[in-house]
Structures are given as structure tokens and as C-alpha cells.
Amino acid sequence: MPTSKLFEPYKLGPVTLSNRAVMAPLTRNRALAGMVPNPLAVEYYGQRASAGLLVTEASQVSQQGQGYQDTPGIYSKEQVAAWRKVTDRVHERGGHIYIQLWHVGRISHTSLQPNGGAPVAPSAIKAKTKTFVNGTFADVSEPRALTLEEIPGIIESFKRGAANALEAGFDGVEIHGANGYLLDQFAKDGTNKRTDAYGGSIENRAKLMIEVSNEVSAVAGAERTGIRISPVTPANDVSDSNPQPLFDHIVDQLNALKLTYIHVIEGATGGPRDVAPFDYASLRKRFKQTYMANNGYDLALANKMLDSGAADLIAFGKPFISNPDLVERLKAGAPLNEWDKNTFYGGGAKGYTDYPALGKSQAAE
């Protein structure tokens, strides 16, 4: 069988990953009361510890940052204690794990917000999208624009999340700057109509993402801080009139901070890779550390990107849901388990921890 760079070790900051396959963040809506990670998450992530790096499901940095029911947080002592069990299990199995720090901004519902308040956003523009609350999909609520005085509190919540992540034993943190959530909402002109220091020019719109990255990396260490971006995704009704110069600028700033990686969603999140023209090679060239590529990757495309030097790490999403041993299956050229969409969001062990590993599925046939 031809060799693949995907299975080679890779040095990411202070840790050496056993391979270049990354489990992408995947929202599973299984947290318990108080948005505490479910004990099942210990087994779920532990089963997938053979990935070079696991990035957890997005985890809100405050109650205000929550947008969907039953998503875990990283702002309370109880949440930190529950996540510690997850990181311990992954480390016992020789894996490495980052947590994704999340603030959804306007993609939320009053039923999830402190005192039933309006979700916050750069500008008071309602998204044409739905969220998952009270067991069903519902329109997101009308947001209100954040005041200038509130922005330091947003940055502080990300810093606290990073400190909590280290306390919980994570190897590092990934800032969620993608998919139409708060930092992406500020960066893109379709959602940001502000006229103050955080609106108007590319530099102003990018400011919050860069400030959060700066403060989080000061807490966690730049060598343990990554960020996820999605230059052209239409996810959550987000858009920008000219994404190339915006993201060239953002990546120049992130490079100056020496973050350990950029995690780039190429194309529409979970959709077509060619949804809009964009030069990802420009980002690759501007960023001197690790480039993690994401969106619709299979082994052939992963090999092509790694062999050409277009990427250093490859993130896989849904295949990791149904294949806890995805790396071993790809290595062996074995068939993959199919995923069950009906169990993606919410529920218990079914569709979460019960997908068989290779030896078990063969034995069962």
C-alpha cells in the first residue's frame, strides 16, 4: 500500500501528534443540567484518542455565549471537573485534546440567555436561521447590538475559558472564529454595520477576533492556541462582500501573534468546497505555523493536500462520529461505518458511543 503523510507524526507546539488526522469539533447536544459535559463524553472522546488531535465540540465561554440546548460550557467549576475526566481518559490512551472556545453571538434564543434577554451581536440584525431549543428547531431570537462598554467583558470570558481549559487538563484551545458565530459576525460586513472602533474598515471589523486571540494566547500560550476561520461559508446567514482582503489581513495578524495553527473551513461548512472563489493558498503563505484544512476531506484529497504542502493537518468531521477508529480504518483501507444523522444532536449512547471499532464490527458480521 502506498505510504501516506496523514499517518506520520507531527509536532504541534510543545506536543508531538501521533498522526496528522484531526477530529474536528462536532456539536452533539448531550450536556447535562448546568451545561456540564455528559459522563458519556469520557468514553466518546476516549474511543477516538487515536486521532492525532481531538478538538472538542464547541463549548461556550459564558451563558450568554450559548446558542443551542445541551451544549457544554467551560465557565463553571462543575464543567471544568467534568472536562478533566475527558482529558484524563484521552491522555491515558495516548491522545491529545484541545477544547473549542465558543460564543454564538446572535445565533441564540431568549430561552437560553441570562434572564431571558436578547442574544448579542455586532449589530441588531436577526439571522435567517434556526437554533435547537426545547427539543426542536426554532427561529433564532432578535439580537441587540453590543455596546462598546460590553466588549471587554466578551474578551474576558474567552480569557477565563482558556484558563479553565488549562485547569481541566486540555493540551490547548481553539478559538471559534468561524461559521457565523460572534467573532465571525464582527469580521464580516453582512453582519457588522457598526460605526465605532469595531465597525467599518477591515481592520476595525477584524479587531475583536484579533483581540480575543491575543488575550487567549497570553493565557494559554501562543504555542497552545489555535483558531478556526471560515472565509466564505454562508453558515448561519453570514456573508462578506470581499472576503479575500479581510482574511488576508486577519491571517497576517494571527501570524504576528504566532498562534500554533489556523483551522480553515474551505468552502461552505459541511457543503460544497467551491461555493465561492477564494485563494486559500494565500492564507497558507501568510501563516508561518500550522495550516489545518477542513471540509469534505477523504484520504485521497488529504494525501493530495499534504503531498503538495498545501496543508499540515487534515480535520475530519462526520467520519469520526461513526468511526471511533477512523485513523486505523483509513490506514488499513477498511470500509467506514455509515453515520446516523438522526442521532447527531441530543440523546444518549445510541449514535454516540456505540459505533463499533474495526475488530468488533468484523467479529459481528
N, C-alpha and C positions, 0 to 999 in steps of 0.2 A: 504494500500500500504506500502511495506517495506520502512523504512527510508533510506536516502542516505546522506553520508557525503558531497556530492557535494553541497548540499543546506545549509550547515552550514556556519556561518560567519567565517572569517579567518583574523587574524591580520598579516598584511604585513608591516613591518617597522612601521611608525607612523600612518598608516591608518587601519581601520577595514573594510575589504571587506564584502559585504552582503552575498556572497557565494563563492565557490571555482572554479567556472567556469570562464575561461578567454577567451576573444575574441582574437585570435591570430592575428598578423599583416597580412594584406591581401592587396596586391598591386592592385589598381583599376584604375590607369591611368586616373584620371579625373581632374588633376590640371589645372589651367588657365595659361595665359601668366605670365612669371616671376616665374613659378612653385609655384604659390600661391594656397593654398587649395581652392577648389571649395565651394561656399556657400552651395551647396547641402550636403557637408560633415557635416555641422552643424546638419542637420536632420538625416543623415545616422548614425552618432555616437550617437546622442541623442536617436534615436529609440532603440539602443542596450545597453542603460545605465543600464539595469537590470543585465548585466553580473557583476560578482564580480569585474573584472578588464578588461578594454579595453586596448589593445595595438594597437596603430595606424599602418596604413600602413607604410612601411619603408620610411624614409624621409632623403634625402641626406643632408650632413653637408656642402657641397660646390658644386659649379657647376661641378667641377672635379669628385665629388662623384656620379654623376647622370649616370644611365645606360640605362634608358628606357624613352620614351616620356611621358610627362604629369604626372610625379611623383612629389609630393610636396617636398619642401625644408624646412629647418629650419635655414637659414643663412641670410635672409634679414628681414628688418623691416616689409615689407608688408606681408611676410609669417607669422611672429610672430603675427601680428594683426589679420590675418585670423584664425590662430590656436586658438587664445584667444576666439573667438566666439564659437569654437568647445568645448573647455574645460568648458566655462561658461554653455553651454547647458547641457553637461554631468553632471556637478556638480548640476545644477538646478534640475536635475532628480535623484539626489542621487547616482550617479555613481562615479567611479574613473577611471582615464585615464593616461597611460604612452605613451610617443612617442618613436618610434624606430629610433635610430640614425644610418645612413647608409652611407657607402662608398663602391661602387660596385667594385672598382679596375679595373680589366681587362674586366669585363662584361659590356662593353660600346661600343660606336660608335663615330667616329670622329665628326659626325654632332651634337653631344651633348656636346662635350668638348670645353673648352675655346679656342678660335681662331682655332677651327678645329684640335686641336692637338691629339696625340695618347693617348689612355687611359693608366693609370699607373698600375703597377703590381710589385710583388716582383722580378719577372724575366720576360724577354721578351719572354713569351710562349703564343701563341694565344690559346684561349679556343675553343674547338669544340662545340659551342653552338650558339644560336641566341638571339638577343635582339629585342625589339619592337620599331621601329622608323619610322616616316613619315607614320604612319597608316598601317605598315606591319611588318612582321618578317624578319629580315636581319641578316646575319652573323656578329658577333662582330668584331671590328677592331683589327688589330695587336697592342699589347701593347708595352710600353717601360718600362724598369726597373727603379724604383725609385732610386735616388741617396741617399746616407746617409744624405746629407745636406737637402733633402726634407722631411725626416721623421718627424722632429719636427713640420713642418707645417701641416702634416696629423693629428698628435696628437692635435695640437692647434685647428684644425677645429672641432674635436669631442668635445673639451672643450667648444668652442664657441656655438656649437649646444646645449650642456647641459645647459649653461647659458641662451640661448634663450628660451629653453623649460620651464625653471622656470618662465621666464618673460611672457611666453604665458599661464601660469597657470596650466601646467601639474603637476600631483602628483608625477611623477618620469620619469626616462628614461630607455629604454632598448637599450643596445649596440648590434648592429647586428654583431655577430661573427660567423655567420653560412652560409650555402648554397652557398659556393664557392665565396663569396664576399671578399673584401680586407683583412680583418683580418684573415679569414679562409684560404685565399690564402697564406698568410705569414706562418701560422701554419703548413700547410701540405706540405710534401716533394714532392708531384707530381707537385706542382706549384711553390715551392720555391727552387731554385738552387743557392742561394746566397752563397758567401764565406766570407762575412763580419760578423759583430756582430749580424745580423738579419737572418743568414742562417746556415745550418749545423746541429748542435745539436738541440735536442728537446727544450732546454732552450732558445736557440737563436731564433728559429722559433716562439716560443710562446711569445717572448719578446714584439712585437708590441701590441698584444691583451692585455697583462697584463699592459703595459704602458698606453694604452688608458683607460683601466678600472680604473687604479689608478688615472689618471688625471680627468676623468669624475666624479668619485665618490668624488674626492676632491671638485669639483664644486657643484654637486647635493646633496652630502651626500651619504655615502655608503648605508644608510637605504632607499634611494630612487633610487638606481641604480641596475638594473638587466642586465643580458647578455644572449643572445641566442647563443647556440652552436649546431653543428650537426656532431658528431664524424665520422659517416660512410656514410653520404649522398654522392651520386655521382653527385648531382645537380651542374650545371654549370661546368662540366668536372673537378671536383676537386677530389683528392684522396690522401691517405697517406698509406705508406707501413706498418705502425704499429700504428694504432690509439689509442690502449688502453693505453700504457705508455704516449703518447702525451697528451691525455685528462685527464689522472690521474694527470699529472703534472700541466696542465692548471687549473684544478679544485682545486688542492691544493693551487695554487697561488691566485685564486679568493676567496677561503675560507679565506685566510690570510687577504685579503682586506675587508672581511666581507660584500661583496655585498649582497643585500637583496634577490636576487634569481638567480638561473640558470634556463634557459628555454631550455630544451633539446629535440631536434628532434630525436626521437628514430627510427632509420632505414632511409629509403630513403624519402626525403621530398615529401609528398603527394603520396608516393608509399609504397612498402612492408616494414613492420616493421622488417622483418628478412633478409634484403638484405645482411648483413654481420654480423659475430659474434662480439658481443660487450657486455661487462658487465656494464650495466647502474647502477646496484646496487653498484658498486664500486664508481661511482660518487656521488650517494646518500649518501653513508657512509662518503665520504671525505668532503662533503659540509654541514656545520652545520646550514645554514639558509634554505631558502625555495627552494624546488625542484618542478619545474613546468614541467609536462610531456606533450608531444605533438606528434601527428601523428596517425591518424586513430582512434581516440577515439570515442566510443559511451558510452551510460550510463552504460552498463554492464562492459565494460573494465575500465571506470572511477571508478566505485564502487569497483572493484577488487583491483585496484592500491591504492585507498585511504584507503580501509579497511585494506590492508596489510601493510600500512605505506610506500609503495614504492614511493609515491608522495604526495605532499601537495596541489598542484593546478593542474587543468587539462585545457589545452588550446584546444579550438575547432576552426577550420578554416572555411571551406566552409559552414558547417551548419549555421554559424552566418550570412553568406551572405544572405541566403534565409529565415532565421528565425530571425527577429529582436528580437523576444521574446523567443529565444531558451531555456532560463532557465525555463520560465513558462511552455513551451511545455514539456520539459523533466520531470518537476515536476508533471505535470498532466497526463503523459503518452499519450499525444496527438500526432497525426501524424505530421510529419515535412513537410514543403513546399519543393518541389524539386528545386534545383538551375538551372539556365540557363547559361551554360558555354559561350554562345555567347555574354553575357553582362558583363562578368568578367572584361574585360580590355577596358577602354575607353567608351565614350558615355555619356549619361545624366542620368536622373532619372530612366529610364527603367532598371530593373535589379539591381538597386542601392537603391532607397528609396521607391519603390512601392511594395515590398513584404508584404503581409498582416499579421497583428498580429492575434492571435488566434480568438478573438471575431469577428473580421472583416471577416475572411475567412469563419467562420461558418455561419455568417449572410448572406454572399454572396451565399451560396450553396442553 
